[in-house]
């Protein structure tokens, strides 16, 4: 003998030539307001093309940019180059994970990158590198 599903919490009725969703528990119209969205976290991203002339913007992250978060305006060549650099970095990260699984002593490299001094130097070098490609600072 099959059992029937429980009754729905909501039902739709017509009032004044409009469809209204009624909450069957309260008997009142259901709230039309959506739940607030969670705060968006600033994650590292690839350049986002924002104009027809090929310019793009890149929002940096303090994880790799000493001046971050900041918005860099990139010319078309820099946008393409940074997009490719992001792809190469992603492939290198995946290859490093695979290599670390196959050869665990490579995890020493991860420990070295977690130390504050090498991380600080690497972040400063990346900041200098990103500064070269900011079209908004060189246009002024």
N, C-alpha and C positions, 0 to 999 in steps of 0.2 A: 504494500500500500504506500503510495507516494505521498509525501507531505507537501503542502503548499508553502511558498516562500512567505516570510513575514510581510505585513502591510508596509507600504512605503511611508516614510516620514513626511513627504511632501506630496501635495496634489495641486493640480492646475485648474483654476476656475475662471470663468469669464465674469468680469464686473465692469459695467459701463463701457461695453464694447472693447475691453482690454483684458488680456490674459494676466492673471495674478497668481503667484506661487504662494500657497498657504502651508504653513508649518502645522501638521496635524497634532503635534503635542501641545502647542500653545493656542491654536486656532487663529493666530494673527498672521498677516502677510509676512513672508520671509524677508529678511533684510536684503536689499539689493546691493549692499556694499560688499565688496570683496575684502578678504582679509588683507591686512597690510603686507606688502612684500618685504622680505628680509633685506637688511642693509647690504648693498652691493660691496663686495670686497674687491679692492684694487689688486688684481692679479697681473703678473707679467703678460704682455700681449704683443702681438705682431702689429706692424703699422696698419692703420686704418685709413684707406683713401677717402678724403673728404671733399675734394674739389675736382672739377673737370680738367684742370691743367696738369693733373698727375701728382699734385702735392698730397701728402698724407700726414697724419698726426700719429705720434707714438706717445702713449702715457707710460712713463717709466715707473719703477717700483724701488723703494729703498733697499730691497734685497740686493740689487746689483748697481744702483745709482746713488752716489752720495748726495746728489741734489734732488733726489726723487721724494715724493712723486711730483713729476712735472710733465708738461705737455710739450713735446718737441714737434716742430713743423719741419717736415722733410721734403726735399725736392724729389722729383721722380727717380733719379738715379740712386739717391740714398735710400729711398723707400724700397726699391727693388733689392739693393744690396743688403739692407737690414732684414728684409724678409727672407732672403736666402741664408743669411747668417743664423737666423732663428731656426730655419729648417736643419741646417748643419748641426747646430747645437742640440736640437732634439734627437737627431740620429746619433750623435756622439754620446748623449746621455743614455739612450737605449743600449747602445753598444757597450758602454761602461757597465751597466747593470748586468748584461748578459755575460760579459767577461768576468765580473766579480763573482757571479754564481759559479762559473766554470773554474775560476782561479781565485779563491778567497783572499790570498795575500794582497790583491789589488785594493782591498778595503782600507789599507794603510793610506792610499790616496785620499779617500773620503775623510779619514781622520785628520789628515794634513789640511784639507780644505775647511774643516770645522774649527780649526784654531784661529783665534782672532787676528793675529798678525798677517798671515797669508791672505785671509779674507779681506782685510782692510786694504792691502796693496792691490788685490785683484779688483775690488770695487772702485778704487781710485783710478786704476787704469781704464776700466770700462767707462767711468764718468768722463775722463778726458777724451776717449774714443767717441762717445756719444756727442760731446760738445762740438766735434768737428762737423757733424752732420746736421746740426740745428740750423735750418734755413732762416728762421725768424730772427736769430741773433746776428746772422751775417747780412741780412737784408737792411738792418737799421743803421 
